[in-house]
Amino acid sequence: MLALDPVLQEALRSLTETVNLSTGISHPSDRAAAIGAFRALHGAGIRFDATTVRAWLVAEGKWNPRDADGVMEIAKKVSEGKRVHGERPSWNTDIVKIWRERAAKQGTGSVE
C-alpha cells in the first residue's frame, strides 16, 4: 500500500467512487470532479504528488493506467497553481472536512 496523506486517500477514494471508471475522466462531469477534488485539497493546504496520485489510482483504485495519466496531469497542474479548464461545482463546499472526518475514523494517521 502506498503511503499517502490520509485525507488525500479519502479524496481519491471519493473520486474513484464518483468517476465512471470505464471511461475515466473523458466525460466533462468526471473531469470536473477530478479538478474540483484537487482544487479543494490544494485550497486546504493538503499537499500531493501527481506521480504518487497516479500510482495510488492504478494500484488501489484499479483505474486504467491511461485514465490515471489524465488525473495525474490535472493533479500536477493544480499543485503548481496552473489553470485547468473544465471545472464546475461538483463537491460539497465542506468536502475536505468530510474527508478529514473519514480519515480520522480510518485511523490512518494525522489528519491535520
N, C-alpha and C positions, 0 to 999 in steps of 0.2 A: 504494500500500500504506500502511496506517495504521501510524504509529509507536507501538508498544506495548512494554512491558517484555517481553523475550524469554521469560521464564518464564510470563508471562500468556498470551503467544501459544501456547506449548506446551500450557498448560492448556485454552485454547479449542479448539485442535486435538483434544485428547483428548476434550473434551466433545462436539465435533461428531462424532467417530468413535463415541462411545458412545450418543448420543441417536438415536432414530428420527426423522429429520428430516421424515418425512411427517406425524408427529403432534406434533412439538415436545416440550414438556415436559408434555403433558397426562397421560401415563402416570405413576403415582406413582414408579416406579423412575427415570424420566428426570428428573423434578423433583428427586428425592433426589440424583441425580448432579450436577445444577447447584448445588444448595445445598451439597453436600459439597465441590465444587471451589472455590467461592468462600470457604467457611469455611476450607479448607486454605490457600488463598492469603492470606487475611486473617490467619490464625494465624501464618503465616510472615513477616508484615510486608510482603507484596507488595501495593503499592497499585494500585488500579484505579478507573477512572471508568466508571460504569454506561453512560453515553451512548456512550462510546468502545467499550466491550464490545459494545453492540448494533450499532454501525456495523461492527465487525470481523465479527461473526457474519453480517450480511447481505452485506457486500462480499466477504469472504474465505471464510467458511464456507458461503455460499449458503443461509442459513437464510431461511425465510419471515419477512418483517418482523413479522408479528403474533406469531409464536413467539419471535422475538428480543426483542420487547417484554416477554414474560414473564420471560425470562432477565435482562433489564435491571432489572426490578423486584426480582428476587432479589439481583442484584449490589448494587443500591443499598441494600437493607435490610441485607445482610451488612456492607457497607462502613461503614454507620452504626452497626453494633453492635446492630441490632434483631433480635429473634427471628423466625425463619422456620420455619413448620411444614412438616413433610414430610421432614425429613432422617432418614436412617438410613445406616449404614455402606455406602459404595459404592466407595470408593477405598482403595488400599493405604495403610497408615499412613505410608509413605515416598514418597508420590506427589509431593510438592514437590521432593524430592531427585531423583526421576526426571525431572521437568520441567526442573529446573536442568541436569541432565546433557544432556538433549536440546537445550536452548537453547545450551549450550556447544558441542555438536557442530555446530549450525547456524551458529555463528559470528555470531550476530545481535547481539552486543554484551555488555555487562556482565550477569552473572547473579548478582551478589552481593546 
